Amino acid sequence: MTHLIGRRVLLTGAGATLLTGCGSSDGSSNVRTPGGSAERCRTPGPLVDFDHIGQAALGYEGGKPQVSMRSDEAFLRQLEAWATDWAQLSGLGVIQRVWSYGAYTDKCNSFHQVGRAFDIARLEHAKGIVSCRYDQWGTSAAAELRNYWRLAASLHAHFAYTLTYAYNAQHHNHIHVDNAVNGAERTVFNRGSRVQVHFVQHSLTHVHGLEVPVTAEWDAATKDALRTVQRRLGISKPLGDPDGWRAYLRATASA
């Protein structure tokens, strides 16, 4: 997208932390790297400065409608690809503003530290708002839950590590994405992934209308409900097949 070139300024090294990432409204918490609990710190490579994702202006949740953040450039391209994809699938029109809690921030145990993570709090579209603020609307808001898990489906197509409110209380006010697992590759389904199984169970319930217990286990109830939905959607390939996973994610995002 040529209109973005002027908005990107190449930066090197860690630099000063401008905005916090992946936390509560004061940005106080971290996301640990998958599979490890020991503190791990990293030094970022070159970063780019950005104030838009595609056509959407970037705001900081909490009242700053126009801010600049920093990111790894390849990761920013993934965010832009997701934004284009979601705008087409959602039926809500072009994203006009992305409200975030941060991208790069100098915190150990997080891919925010290398500019390869991003936190989404709200999306303003031409035809409505999608909120990730579970802390504000909770479990009884059917429309918000439906759009939340539709959005999560679109994010899972681009980022295998998509953390929702189901992950822990620190994610009740945003969805965190990073490419620690899939890098620049397409995501694939792993039935041993708590994050992905949570997504499937919640999407079956809140998007496709089948009550599925949220166990984080790839259990019989989940598989039975999934088969019902796959038949309804005309999806013949299993989630373990990359094309079957992609078909389920796209059908869920556009439901």
Phi and psi in degrees as a GROMACS rama.xvg file:
@    title "Ramachandran Plot"
@    xaxis  label "Phi"
@    yaxis  label "Psi"
@TYPE xy
-65.3961  -27.6212  THR-2
-68.5489  -11.7772  HIS-3
-87.062  -17.8056  LEU-4
-59.0167  -43.0237  ILE-5
-69.0922  -12.7235  GLY-6
-94.4276  -3.91131  ARG-7
-107.506  126.004  ARG-8
-122.136  125.389  VAL-9
-71.7116  129.739  LEU-10
-123.624  155.94  LEU-11
-127.033  150.078  THR-12
71.8295  -174.772  GLY-13
-74.6784  -43.6957  ALA-14
65.7958  -163.367  GLY-15
-89.1463  142.636  ALA-16
-79.2039  118.349  THR-17
-93.5602  -41.2799  LEU-18
-137.596  142.992  LEU-19
-82.5548  157.993  THR-20
-128.039  147.665  GLY-21
52.8958  70.3059  CYS-22
-158.576  -165.01  GLY-23
-75.1209  -170.791  SER-24
-62.3734  -17.8945  SER-25
-99.1657  7.54412  ASP-26
64.6256  37.2926  GLY-27
-89.8814  -8.4971  SER-28
-118.896  163.919  SER-29
-113.24  164.961  ASN-30
-111.315  124.216  VAL-31
-75.6881  156.794  ARG-32
-69.6279  146.214  THR-33
-58.025  130.267  PRO-34
83.0191  4.48093  GLY-35
-141.27  142.621  GLY-36
-112.124  -20.5675  SER-37
-69.3391  146.474  ALA-38
-61.4037  133.666  GLU-39
-135.472  121.847  ARG-40
-111.841  148.219  CYS-41
-132.673  157.681  ARG-42
-108.794  122.418  THR-43
-70.3918  154.297  PRO-44
-83.9924  -160.374  GLY-45
-57.8093  138.667  PRO-46
-119.951  156.712  LEU-47
-115.57  148.921  VAL-48
-91.9118  133.351  ASP-49
-142.82  146.363  PHE-50
-125.879  5.30385  ASP-51
-138.826  153.76  HIS-52
-119.638  106.498  ILE-53
62.8433  -125.217  GLY-54
-89.5652  -4.68783  GLN-55
-89.0834  126.919  ALA-56
-66.3156  152.302  ALA-57
-105.282  122.633  LEU-58
-119.872  157.234  GLY-59
-99.4785  120.977  TYR-60
-58.3158  127.64  GLU-61
121.593  0.805043  GLY-62
121.671  6.95864  GLY-63
-107.167  99.829  LYS-64
-75.5056  -13.7438  PRO-65
-142.093  112.308  GLN-66
-136.257  168.417  VAL-67
-117.343  137.155  SER-68
-125.537  178.228  MET-69
-125.772  150.795  ARG-70
-157.182  156.25  SER-71
-61.68  135.149  ASP-72
-64.9094  -40.4067  GLU-73
-65.3067  -37.8635  ALA-74
-65.4758  -39.0474  PHE-75
-61.4256  -38.1918  LEU-76
-62.7224  -36.107  ARG-77
-65.3209  -40.4199  GLN-78
-61.5424  -41.0661  LEU-79
-65.8025  -39.7106  GLU-80
-64.2903  -42.0766  ALA-81
-60.7085  -45.6881  TRP-82
-59.6518  -41.4193  ALA-83
-63.9712  -44.2168  THR-84
-61.7381  -49.2197  ASP-85
-64.6379  -40.6706  TRP-86
-59.306  -36.1453  ALA-87
-75.8702  -39.8675  GLN-88
-79.4241  -32.8143  LEU-89
-70.9825  -28.3171  SER-90
77.2981  7.30112  GLY-91
-99.5841  -1.12643  LEU-92
85.3947  -176.445  GLY-93
-60.8253  140.271  VAL-94
-71.7606  125.884  ILE-95
-95.3774  -33.0665  GLN-96
-150.947  137.726  ARG-97
-108.407  119.92  VAL-98
-95.9394  126.696  TRP-99
-132.984  160.629  SER-100
-101.424  0.755025  TYR-101
140.202  163.4  GLY-102
-122.42  -101.954  ALA-103
-67.4849  135.376  TYR-104
-155.549  147.099  THR-105
-84.5484  77.7277  ASP-106
-130.926  134.094  LYS-107
-69.5989  165.094  CYS-108
63.511  23.7883  ASN-109
-148.15  142.371  SER-110
-76.3415  -4.16782  PHE-111
-58.469  -31.2807  HIS-112
-67.4999  -20.3391  GLN-113
-112.363  13.6271  VAL-114
71.5926  24.9683  GLY-115
-118.718  36.3881  ARG-116
-148.913  155.407  ALA-117
-153.087  142.967  PHE-118
-115.582  125.376  ASP-119
-108.885  123.551  ILE-120
-101.605  -42.9856  ALA-121
-153.007  152.557  ARG-122
-124.557  127.784  LEU-123
-99.4372  120.316  GLU-124
-109.087  167.445  HIS-125
-60.4484  -29.322  ALA-126
-116.114  19.9077  LYS-127
149.535  -179.806  GLY-128
-118.173  137.907  ILE-129
-111.63  120.719  VAL-130
-104.806  136.68  SER-131
-102.652  13.2124  CYS-132
-88.0478  67.666  ARG-133
-55.755  -29.8938  TYR-134
-64.2424  -20.3876  ASP-135
-96.3821  -36.7617  GLN-136
-111.603  -19.4508  TRP-137
65.0423  -163.009  GLY-138
-81.1275  -13.2136  THR-139
-93.1294  -1.89272  SER-140
-92.9546  90.2102  ALA-141
-62.6439  -43.5205  ALA-142
-65.6846  -42.0948  ALA-143
-64.9972  -41.7425  GLU-144
-63.3345  -41.3104  LEU-145
-61.7043  -49.2071  ARG-146
-68.0642  -34.0653  ASN-147
-59.3046  -48.2812  TYR-148
-78.3455  -24.0041  TRP-149
-64.1737  -45.5937  ARG-150
-60.4013  -44.7648  LEU-151
-58.307  -36.675  ALA-152
-60.8213  -44.5125  ALA-153
-64.9849  -35.9165  SER-154
-70.7996  -39.0273  LEU-155
-61.9385  -25.8271  HIS-156
-68.6159  -23.1073  ALA-157
-112.097  -24.4758  HIS-158
-136.959  111.568  PHE-159
-63.7275  -29.5466  ALA-160
-98.7622  82.7177  TYR-161
-113.183  109.842  THR-162
-103.604  124.034  LEU-163
-111.395  -174.235  THR-164
-62.2164  -20.83  TYR-165
-70.2227  -17.7567  ALA-166
-73.0965  -53.3988  TYR-167
-169.554  173.613  ASN-168
-64.5137  -24.4636  ALA-169
-66.5388  -14.7132  GLN-170
-110.519  23.9409  HIS-171
-77.3464  -11.4647  HIS-172
-116.696  7.90261  ASN-173
-167.103  162.859  HIS-174
-104.511  127.98  ILE-175
-98.344  134.937  HIS-176
-128.401  144.346  VAL-177
-151.786  167.428  ASP-178
-109.258  30.697  ASN-179
-60.3767  -33.9093  ALA-180
-87.8862  -49.6484  VAL-181
-100.008  -8.73455  ASN-182
56.5253  -129.165  GLY-183
-93.2679  1.83074  ALA-184
-87.2665  164.593  GLU-185
-63.8332  148.381  ARG-186
-76.574  153.619  THR-187
-130.73  157.819  VAL-188
-87.525  135.937  PHE-189
-127.683  111.085  ASN-190
-64.1638  -13.6022  ARG-191
-87.6171  -1.72494  GLY-192
-86.867  115.165  SER-193
-59.3929  -39.2488  ARG-194
-61.3891  -47.4124  VAL-195
-73.0869  -37.9981  GLN-196
-66.4944  -40.7097  VAL-197
-55.289  -45.9777  HIS-198
-59.0527  -47.8309  PHE-199
-60.7012  -45.5172  VAL-200
-63.4528  -45.1077  GLN-201
-68.8265  -37.8379  HIS-202
-69.333  -35.9919  SER-203
-61.0636  -38.7328  LEU-204
-77.3987  -54.0613  THR-205
-88.354  -20.9572  HIS-206
-103.924  -45.1234  VAL-207
-99.7117  -4.41279  HIS-208
81.662  17.3682  GLY-209
-109.627  124.074  LEU-210
-71.7403  115.068  GLU-211
-124.265  127.236  VAL-212
-60.5634  136.132  PRO-213
-89.8433  97.2509  VAL-214
-110.853  -15.0928  THR-215
64.56  11.0262  ALA-216
-112.54  144.334  GLU-217
-81.2873  74.66  TRP-218
-99.2084  177.601  ASP-219
-63.8239  -39.2513  ALA-220
-62.6765  -40.7956  ALA-221
-66.2087  -46.0222  THR-222
-64.9609  -39.2115  LYS-223
-64.7391  -45.3825  ASP-224
-64.0907  -40.3843  ALA-225
-61.7923  -43.8479  LEU-226
-60.2548  -39.4154  ARG-227
-61.2734  -45.2245  THR-228
-69.7016  -40.3031  VAL-229
-60.9143  -41.5452  GLN-230
-62.855  -42.4155  ARG-231
-61.844  -37.4206  ARG-232
-87.5909  -7.71936  LEU-233
74.9382  29.2392  GLY-234
-96.9688  117.818  ILE-235
-97.0475  -19.0824  SER-236
-93.6857  144.508  LYS-237
-72.3747  165.146  PRO-238
-61.6768  -28.8418  LEU-239
-67.3832  -16.9302  GLY-240
-86.8398  130.116  ASP-241
-54.07  -35.8229  PRO-242
-71.8663  -34.6781  ASP-243
-68.0367  -40.2393  GLY-244
-62.7036  -46.8797  TRP-245
-63.7486  -40.2361  ARG-246
-63.8351  -41.8752  ALA-247
-65.4218  -42.743  TYR-248
-63.4888  -44.888  LEU-249
-68.7056  -39.6359  ARG-250
-66.2242  -35.231  ALA-251
-71.1558  -43.3821  THR-252
-63.0023  -32.2391  ALA-253
-97.302  2.24054  SER-254
